[in-house]
């Protein structure tokens, strides 16, 4: 049986990680949109924006997996790789 305070600490740590990953991913998406809309570097902005979109998906995917892991810990008390 897993100690309740231990589970709460693990969830709190994962929650911090989740928030950081979401902020990084959303900020990258915002930058990509800004590059595509405002085009501060001319046609290079389109290329840079197109590169930033898939890069932004990496931290967002990691945040999704972290949220899934938090749910598994909270509901089942099991910590398996998500």
Biopython code that builds the backbone (N, CA, C, O; Angstrom):
import numpy as np
from Bio.PDB.StructureBuilder import StructureBuilder

atoms = [
    (1, "UNK", "N", (0.843, -1.186, 0.000)),
    (1, "UNK", "CA", (0.000, 0.000, 0.000)),
    (1, "UNK", "C", (0.885, 1.245, 0.000)),
    (1, "UNK", "O", (1.862, 1.317, 0.745)),
    (2, "UNK", "N", (0.547, 2.201, -0.819)),
    (2, "UNK", "CA", (1.332, 3.421, -0.951)),
    (2, "UNK", "C", (0.835, 4.428, 0.074)),
    (2, "UNK", "O", (-0.369, 4.610, 0.250)),
    (3, "UNK", "N", (1.766, 5.074, 0.741)),
    (3, "UNK", "CA", (1.436, 6.089, 1.729)),
    (3, "UNK", "C", (0.739, 7.266, 1.040)),
    (3, "UNK", "O", (1.128, 7.658, -0.060)),
    (4, "UNK", "N", (-0.281, 7.825, 1.680)),
    (4, "UNK", "CA", (-1.064, 8.907, 1.074)),
    (4, "UNK", "C", (-0.207, 10.150, 0.874)),
    (4, "UNK", "O", (-0.284, 10.790, -0.175)),
    (5, "UNK", "N", (0.610, 10.501, 1.866)),
    (5, "UNK", "CA", (1.435, 11.698, 1.717)),
    (5, "UNK", "C", (2.477, 11.505, 0.610)),
    (5, "UNK", "O", (2.829, 12.452, -0.094)),
    (6, "UNK", "N", (2.967, 10.267, 0.465)),
    (6, "UNK", "CA", (3.911, 9.972, -0.616)),
    (6, "UNK", "C", (3.239, 10.158, -1.977)),
    (6, "UNK", "O", (3.830, 10.716, -2.901)),
    (7, "UNK", "N", (2.007, 9.688, -2.085)),
    (7, "UNK", "CA", (1.253, 9.856, -3.332)),
    (7, "UNK", "C", (0.996, 11.327, -3.616)),
    (7, "UNK", "O", (1.123, 11.775, -4.756)),
    (8, "UNK", "N", (0.631, 12.085, -2.577)),
    (8, "UNK", "CA", (0.390, 13.517, -2.757)),
    (8, "UNK", "C", (1.655, 14.242, -3.203)),
    (8, "UNK", "O", (1.600, 15.138, -4.045)),
    (9, "UNK", "N", (2.794, 13.851, -2.636)),
    (9, "UNK", "CA", (4.058, 14.474, -3.033)),
    (9, "UNK", "C", (4.398, 14.153, -4.480)),
    (9, "UNK", "O", (4.868, 15.020, -5.217)),
    (10, "UNK", "N", (4.164, 12.920, -4.887)),
    (10, "UNK", "CA", (4.443, 12.522, -6.269)),
    (10, "UNK", "C", (3.536, 13.273, -7.236)),
    (10, "UNK", "O", (3.984, 13.723, -8.290)),
    (11, "UNK", "N", (2.269, 13.407, -6.880)),
    (11, "UNK", "CA", (1.336, 14.139, -7.740)),
    (11, "UNK", "C", (1.712, 15.613, -7.800)),
    (11, "UNK", "O", (1.632, 16.225, -8.865)),
    (12, "UNK", "N", (2.123, 16.197, -6.669)),
    (12, "UNK", "CA", (2.527, 17.610, -6.655)),
    (12, "UNK", "C", (3.755, 17.832, -7.542)),
    (12, "UNK", "O", (3.835, 18.827, -8.263)),
    (13, "UNK", "N", (4.703, 16.904, -7.484)),
    (13, "UNK", "CA", (5.883, 17.021, -8.352)),
    (13, "UNK", "C", (5.535, 16.893, -9.818)),
    (13, "UNK", "O", (6.049, 17.635, -10.654)),
    (14, "UNK", "N", (4.657, 15.949, -10.129)),
    (14, "UNK", "CA", (4.224, 15.785, -11.518)),
    (14, "UNK", "C", (3.410, 16.983, -11.992)),
    (14, "UNK", "O", (3.460, 17.352, -13.165)),
    (15, "UNK", "N", (2.662, 17.586, -11.076)),
    (15, "UNK", "CA", (1.862, 18.757, -11.444)),
    (15, "UNK", "C", (2.764, 19.933, -11.815)),
    (15, "UNK", "O", (2.465, 20.672, -12.752)),
    (16, "UNK", "N", (3.870, 20.109, -11.083)),
    (16, "UNK", "CA", (4.825, 21.159, -11.431)),
    (16, "UNK", "C", (5.412, 20.914, -12.820)),
    (16, "UNK", "O", (5.523, 21.829, -13.636)),
    (17, "UNK", "N", (5.783, 19.663, -13.067)),
    (17, "UNK", "CA", (6.339, 19.310, -14.370)),
    (17, "UNK", "C", (5.318, 19.549, -15.474)),
    (17, "UNK", "O", (5.657, 20.077, -16.533)),
    (18, "UNK", "N", (4.065, 19.161, -15.228)),
    (18, "UNK", "CA", (2.987, 19.352, -16.195)),
    (18, "UNK", "C", (2.832, 20.830, -16.550)),
    (18, "UNK", "O", (2.740, 21.188, -17.724)),
    (19, "UNK", "N", (2.804, 21.670, -15.538)),
    (19, "UNK", "CA", (2.622, 23.107, -15.782)),
    (19, "UNK", "C", (3.773, 23.703, -16.583)),
    (19, "UNK", "O", (3.557, 24.512, -17.485)),
    (20, "UNK", "N", (4.992, 23.298, -16.250)),
    (20, "UNK", "CA", (6.153, 23.807, -16.990)),
    (20, "UNK", "C", (6.101, 23.386, -18.453)),
    (20, "UNK", "O", (6.339, 24.194, -19.351)),
    (21, "UNK", "N", (5.788, 22.114, -18.685)),
    (21, "UNK", "CA", (5.716, 21.618, -20.058)),
    (21, "UNK", "C", (4.612, 22.317, -20.844)),
    (21, "UNK", "O", (4.799, 22.656, -22.012)),
    (22, "UNK", "N", (3.472, 22.530, -20.213)),
    (22, "UNK", "CA", (2.373, 23.226, -20.904)),
    (22, "UNK", "C", (2.761, 24.661, -21.239)),
    (22, "UNK", "O", (2.472, 25.141, -22.334)),
    (23, "UNK", "N", (3.411, 25.344, -20.308)),
    (23, "UNK", "CA", (3.823, 26.720, -20.569)),
    (23, "UNK", "C", (4.830, 26.795, -21.720)),
    (23, "UNK", "O", (4.737, 27.674, -22.576)),
    (24, "UNK", "N", (5.778, 25.880, -21.734)),
    (24, "UNK", "CA", (6.776, 25.869, -22.815)),
    (24, "UNK", "C", (6.104, 25.589, -24.155)),
    (24, "UNK", "O", (6.372, 26.276, -25.141)),
    (25, "UNK", "N", (5.229, 24.581, -24.193)),
    (25, "UNK", "CA", (4.552, 24.223, -25.435)),
    (25, "UNK", "C", (3.647, 25.324, -25.954)),
    (25, "UNK", "O", (3.648, 25.629, -27.146)),
    (26, "UNK", "N", (2.875, 25.919, -25.058)),
    (26, "UNK", "CA", (1.957, 26.977, -25.484)),
    (26, "UNK", "C", (2.700, 28.250, -25.890)),
    (26, "UNK", "O", (2.283, 28.943, -26.819)),
    (27, "UNK", "N", (3.788, 28.558, -25.203)),
    (27, "UNK", "CA", (4.590, 29.726, -25.589)),
    (27, "UNK", "C", (5.221, 29.516, -26.966)),
    (27, "UNK", "O", (5.305, 30.451, -27.763)),
    (28, "UNK", "N", (5.656, 28.304, -27.239)),
    (28, "UNK", "CA", (6.232, 28.011, -28.553)),
    (28, "UNK", "C", (5.172, 28.108, -29.647)),
    (28, "UNK", "O", (5.433, 28.626, -30.733)),
    (29, "UNK", "N", (3.976, 27.606, -29.352)),
    (29, "UNK", "CA", (2.889, 27.744, -30.330)),
    (29, "UNK", "C", (2.535, 29.211, -30.569)),
    (29, "UNK", "O", (2.282, 29.611, -31.706)),
    (30, "UNK", "N", (2.516, 30.002, -29.515)),
    (30, "UNK", "CA", (2.231, 31.430, -29.652)),
    (30, "UNK", "C", (3.287, 32.114, -30.518)),
    (30, "UNK", "O", (2.966, 32.946, -31.366)),
    (31, "UNK", "N", (4.542, 31.754, -30.294)),
    (31, "UNK", "CA", (5.620, 32.326, -31.108)),
    (31, "UNK", "C", (5.473, 31.914, -32.570)),
    (31, "UNK", "O", (5.701, 32.723, -33.470)),
    (32, "UNK", "N", (5.094, 30.662, -32.809)),
    (32, "UNK", "CA", (4.922, 30.199, -34.193)),
    (32, "UNK", "C", (3.780, 30.958, -34.867)),
    (32, "UNK", "O", (3.907, 31.384, -36.015)),
    (33, "UNK", "N", (2.663, 31.125, -34.151)),
    (33, "UNK", "CA", (1.551, 31.893, -34.722)),
    (33, "UNK", "C", (1.959, 33.333, -34.998)),
    (33, "UNK", "O", (1.616, 33.889, -36.041)),
    (34, "UNK", "N", (2.688, 33.937, -34.069)),
    (34, "UNK", "CA", (3.118, 35.325, -34.253)),
    (34, "UNK", "C", (4.024, 35.452, -35.480)),
    (34, "UNK", "O", (3.920, 36.412, -36.243)),
    (35, "UNK", "N", (4.905, 34.479, -35.658)),
    (35, "UNK", "CA", (5.774, 34.519, -36.836)),
    (35, "UNK", "C", (4.979, 34.393, -38.126)),
    (35, "UNK", "O", (5.275, 35.069, -39.112)),
    (36, "UNK", "N", (3.974, 33.532, -38.120)),
    (36, "UNK", "CA", (3.187, 33.337, -39.340)),
    (36, "UNK", "C", (2.291, 34.537, -39.641)),
    (36, "UNK", "O", (2.078, 34.876, -40.805)),
    (37, "UNK", "N", (1.775, 35.170, -38.612)),
    (37, "UNK", "CA", (0.852, 36.288, -38.827)),
    (37, "UNK", "C", (1.599, 37.591, -39.091)),
    (37, "UNK", "O", (1.277, 38.309, -40.037)),
    (38, "UNK", "N", (2.595, 37.901, -38.260)),
    (38, "UNK", "CA", (3.262, 39.195, -38.347)),
    (38, "UNK", "C", (4.397, 39.227, -39.370)),
    (38, "UNK", "O", (4.715, 40.293, -39.897)),
    (39, "UNK", "N", (5.005, 38.091, -39.656)),
    (39, "UNK", "CA", (6.111, 37.961, -40.612)),
    (39, "UNK", "C", (7.209, 39.008, -40.399)),
    (39, "UNK", "O", (7.496, 39.794, -41.302)),
    (40, "UNK", "N", (7.820, 39.023, -39.217)),
    (40, "UNK", "CA", (8.858, 40.038, -38.970)),
    (40, "UNK", "C", (10.134, 39.811, -39.781)),
    (40, "UNK", "O", (10.905, 40.749, -39.982)),
    (41, "UNK", "N", (10.368, 38.599, -40.245)),
    (41, "UNK", "CA", (11.578, 38.292, -41.010)),
    (41, "UNK", "C", (11.277, 37.986, -42.470)),
    (41, "UNK", "O", (12.086, 37.358, -43.155)),
    (42, "UNK", "N", (10.133, 38.421, -42.942)),
    (42, "UNK", "CA", (9.757, 38.173, -44.329)),
    (42, "UNK", "C", (9.403, 36.715, -44.568)),
    (42, "UNK", "O", (8.704, 36.098, -43.764)),
    (43, "UNK", "N", (9.888, 36.165, -45.681)),
    (43, "UNK", "CA", (9.537, 34.784, -46.011)),
    (43, "UNK", "C", (10.226, 33.786, -45.077)),
    (43, "UNK", "O", (9.777, 32.646, -44.953)),
    (44, "UNK", "N", (11.295, 34.198, -44.427)),
    (44, "UNK", "CA", (11.962, 33.318, -43.457)),
    (44, "UNK", "C", (11.057, 33.059, -42.254)),
    (44, "UNK", "O", (11.196, 32.037, -41.581)),
    (45, "UNK", "N", (10.142, 33.969, -41.984)),
    (45, "UNK", "CA", (9.209, 33.787, -40.874)),
    (45, "UNK", "C", (8.292, 32.592, -41.119)),
    (45, "UNK", "O", (7.946, 31.871, -40.183)),
    (46, "UNK", "N", (7.902, 32.383, -42.364)),
    (46, "UNK", "CA", (7.053, 31.234, -42.688)),
    (46, "UNK", "C", (7.786, 29.924, -42.428)),
    (46, "UNK", "O", (7.209, 28.981, -41.887)),
    (47, "UNK", "N", (9.037, 29.871, -42.808)),
    (47, "UNK", "CA", (9.831, 28.656, -42.602)),
    (47, "UNK", "C", (10.043, 28.423, -41.115)),
    (47, "UNK", "O", (9.878, 27.307, -40.623)),
    (48, "UNK", "N", (10.410, 29.483, -40.403)),
    (48, "UNK", "CA", (10.645, 29.355, -38.960)),
    (48, "UNK", "C", (9.369, 28.976, -38.219)),
    (48, "UNK", "O", (9.405, 28.159, -37.299)),
    (49, "UNK", "N", (8.243, 29.564, -38.614)),
    (49, "UNK", "CA", (6.966, 29.208, -38.001)),
    (49, "UNK", "C", (6.582, 27.773, -38.273)),
    (49, "UNK", "O", (6.060, 27.087, -37.395)),
    (50, "UNK", "N", (6.838, 27.312, -39.493)),
    (50, "UNK", "CA", (6.535, 25.921, -39.842)),
    (50, "UNK", "C", (7.420, 24.947, -39.071)),
    (50, "UNK", "O", (6.999, 23.826, -38.785)),
    (51, "UNK", "N", (8.621, 25.353, -38.735)),
    (51, "UNK", "CA", (9.505, 24.501, -37.937)),
    (51, "UNK", "C", (9.075, 24.501, -36.474)),
    (51, "UNK", "O", (9.159, 23.473, -35.802)),
    (52, "UNK", "N", (8.617, 25.644, -35.980)),
    (52, "UNK", "CA", (8.241, 25.745, -34.563)),
    (52, "UNK", "C", (6.992, 24.938, -34.221)),
    (52, "UNK", "O", (6.862, 24.474, -33.088)),
    (53, "UNK", "N", (6.082, 24.760, -35.153)),
    (53, "UNK", "CA", (4.861, 24.004, -34.844)),
    (53, "UNK", "C", (5.142, 22.573, -34.396)),
    (53, "UNK", "O", (4.666, 22.182, -33.331)),
    (54, "UNK", "N", (5.884, 21.780, -35.146)),
    (54, "UNK", "CA", (6.160, 20.418, -34.658)),
    (54, "UNK", "C", (7.018, 20.402, -33.396)),
    (54, "UNK", "O", (6.877, 19.516, -32.554)),
    (55, "UNK", "N", (7.913, 21.392, -33.270)),
    (55, "UNK", "CA", (8.741, 21.470, -32.064)),
    (55, "UNK", "C", (7.868, 21.739, -30.841)),
    (55, "UNK", "O", (8.144, 21.223, -29.757)),
    (56, "UNK", "N", (6.817, 22.543, -31.007)),
    (56, "UNK", "CA", (5.916, 22.851, -29.891)),
    (56, "UNK", "C", (5.117, 21.634, -29.459)),
    (56, "UNK", "O", (4.674, 21.559, -28.312)),
    (57, "UNK", "N", (4.929, 20.694, -30.348)),
    (57, "UNK", "CA", (4.153, 19.506, -30.000)),
    (57, "UNK", "C", (4.895, 18.572, -29.042)),
    (57, "UNK", "O", (4.266, 17.782, -28.340)),
    (58, "UNK", "N", (6.206, 18.656, -29.009)),
    (58, "UNK", "CA", (6.987, 17.771, -28.134)),
    (58, "UNK", "C", (6.673, 18.024, -26.658)),
    (58, "UNK", "O", (6.300, 17.080, -25.961)),
    (59, "UNK", "N", (6.808, 19.260, -26.145)),
    (59, "UNK", "CA", (6.460, 19.454, -24.733)),
    (59, "UNK", "C", (4.970, 19.261, -24.453)),
    (59, "UNK", "O", (4.599, 18.861, -23.350)),
    (60, "UNK", "N", (4.116, 19.537, -25.433)),
    (60, "UNK", "CA", (2.685, 19.311, -25.223)),
    (60, "UNK", "C", (2.376, 17.820, -25.102)),
    (60, "UNK", "O", (1.525, 17.427, -24.303)),
    (61, "UNK", "N", (3.048, 17.002, -25.875)),
    (61, "UNK", "CA", (2.871, 15.551, -25.768)),
    (61, "UNK", "C", (3.409, 15.040, -24.438)),
    (61, "UNK", "O", (2.800, 14.176, -23.807)),
    (62, "UNK", "N", (4.538, 15.568, -24.018)),
    (62, "UNK", "CA", (5.079, 15.175, -22.715)),
    (62, "UNK", "C", (4.156, 15.603, -21.578)),
    (62, "UNK", "O", (4.027, 14.888, -20.584)),
    (63, "UNK", "N", (3.514, 16.761, -21.715)),
    (63, "UNK", "CA", (2.557, 17.213, -20.713)),
    (63, "UNK", "C", (1.338, 16.289, -20.682)),
    (63, "UNK", "O", (0.805, 15.999, -19.611)),
    (64, "UNK", "N", (0.902, 15.832, -21.841)),
    (64, "UNK", "CA", (-0.231, 14.902, -21.887)),
    (64, "UNK", "C", (0.111, 13.603, -21.170)),
    (64, "UNK", "O", (-0.695, 13.064, -20.412)),
    (65, "UNK", "N", (1.307, 13.115, -21.419)),
    (65, "UNK", "CA", (1.725, 11.876, -20.762)),
    (65, "UNK", "C", (1.875, 12.063, -19.250)),
    (65, "UNK", "O", (1.570, 11.157, -18.475)),
    (66, "UNK", "N", (2.343, 13.238, -18.839)),
    (66, "UNK", "CA", (2.461, 13.529, -17.414)),
    (66, "UNK", "C", (1.084, 13.577, -16.766)),
    (66, "UNK", "O", (0.902, 13.065, -15.661)),
    (67, "UNK", "N", (0.116, 14.184, -17.436)),
    (67, "UNK", "CA", (-1.246, 14.231, -16.911)),
    (67, "UNK", "C", (-1.846, 12.834, -16.810)),
    (67, "UNK", "O", (-2.565, 12.522, -15.860)),
    (68, "UNK", "N", (-1.548, 12.007, -17.788)),
    (68, "UNK", "CA", (-2.037, 10.629, -17.753)),
    (68, "UNK", "C", (-1.422, 9.872, -16.579)),
    (68, "UNK", "O", (-2.107, 9.104, -15.904)),
    (69, "UNK", "N", (-0.141, 10.087, -16.338)),
    (69, "UNK", "CA", (0.534, 9.441, -15.218)),
    (69, "UNK", "C", (-0.052, 9.920, -13.887)),
    (69, "UNK", "O", (-0.232, 9.124, -12.965)),
    (70, "UNK", "N", (-0.352, 11.235, -13.786)),
    (70, "UNK", "CA", (-0.965, 11.764, -12.561)),
    (70, "UNK", "C", (-2.315, 11.118, -12.315)),
    (70, "UNK", "O", (-2.646, 10.773, -11.181)),
    (71, "UNK", "N", (-3.099, 10.954, -13.380)),
    (71, "UNK", "CA", (-4.422, 10.338, -13.231)),
    (71, "UNK", "C", (-4.297, 8.887, -12.784)),
    (71, "UNK", "O", (-5.071, 8.429, -11.944)),
    (72, "UNK", "N", (-3.337, 8.169, -13.334)),
    (72, "UNK", "CA", (-3.147, 6.775, -12.927)),
    (72, "UNK", "C", (-2.741, 6.674, -11.463)),
    (72, "UNK", "O", (-3.201, 5.785, -10.745)),
    (73, "UNK", "N", (-1.884, 7.580, -11.024)),
    (73, "UNK", "CA", (-1.462, 7.559, -9.631)),
    (73, "UNK", "C", (-2.634, 7.904, -8.719)),
    (73, "UNK", "O", (-2.840, 7.260, -7.690)),
    (74, "UNK", "N", (-3.407, 8.935, -9.106)),
    (74, "UNK", "CA", (-4.509, 9.376, -8.263)),
    (74, "UNK", "C", (-5.636, 8.355, -8.197)),
    (74, "UNK", "O", (-6.227, 8.148, -7.137)),
    (75, "UNK", "N", (-5.933, 7.724, -9.311)),
    (75, "UNK", "CA", (-7.060, 6.789, -9.338)),
    (75, "UNK", "C", (-6.695, 5.384, -8.900)),
    (75, "UNK", "O", (-7.457, 4.719, -8.198)),
    (76, "UNK", "N", (-5.527, 4.942, -9.322)),
    (76, "UNK", "CA", (-5.195, 3.557, -9.043)),
    (76, "UNK", "C", (-4.052, 3.354, -8.080)),
    (76, "UNK", "O", (-3.823, 2.238, -7.613)),
    (77, "UNK", "N", (-3.338, 4.404, -7.778)),
    (77, "UNK", "CA", (-2.192, 4.251, -6.905)),
    (77, "UNK", "C", (-1.066, 3.498, -7.564)),
    (77, "UNK", "O", (-0.190, 2.972, -6.878)),
    (78, "UNK", "N", (-1.068, 3.433, -8.885)),
    (78, "UNK", "CA", (-0.045, 2.690, -9.615)),
    (78, "UNK", "C", (0.764, 3.683, -10.436)),
    (78, "UNK", "O", (0.203, 4.569, -11.080)),
    (79, "UNK", "N", (2.084, 3.531, -10.410)),
    (79, "UNK", "CA", (2.935, 4.390, -11.219)),
    (79, "UNK", "C", (3.592, 3.531, -12.291)),
    (79, "UNK", "O", (4.626, 2.905, -12.058)),
    (80, "UNK", "N", (2.974, 3.513, -13.467)),
    (80, "UNK", "CA", (3.561, 2.781, -14.584)),
    (80, "UNK", "C", (3.939, 3.780, -15.645)),
    (80, "UNK", "O", (3.442, 4.906, -15.650)),
    (81, "UNK", "N", (4.803, 3.384, -16.532)),
    (81, "UNK", "CA", (5.218, 4.289, -17.609)),
    (81, "UNK", "C", (4.047, 4.554, -18.540)),
    (81, "UNK", "O", (3.389, 3.625, -19.008)),
    (82, "UNK", "N", (3.791, 5.836, -18.805)),
    (82, "UNK", "CA", (2.654, 6.193, -19.664)),
    (82, "UNK", "C", (3.083, 6.236, -21.111)),
    (82, "UNK", "O", (2.267, 6.518, -21.989)),
]
sb = StructureBuilder()
sb.init_structure("model")
sb.init_model(0)
sb.init_chain("A")
sb.init_seg("    ")
for serial, (resi, resn, name, xyz) in enumerate(atoms, 1):
    if name == "N":
        sb.init_residue(resn, " ", resi, " ")
    sb.init_atom(name, np.array(xyz, "f"), 0.0, 1.0, " ", f" {name:<3s}", serial, name[0])
structure = sb.get_structure()
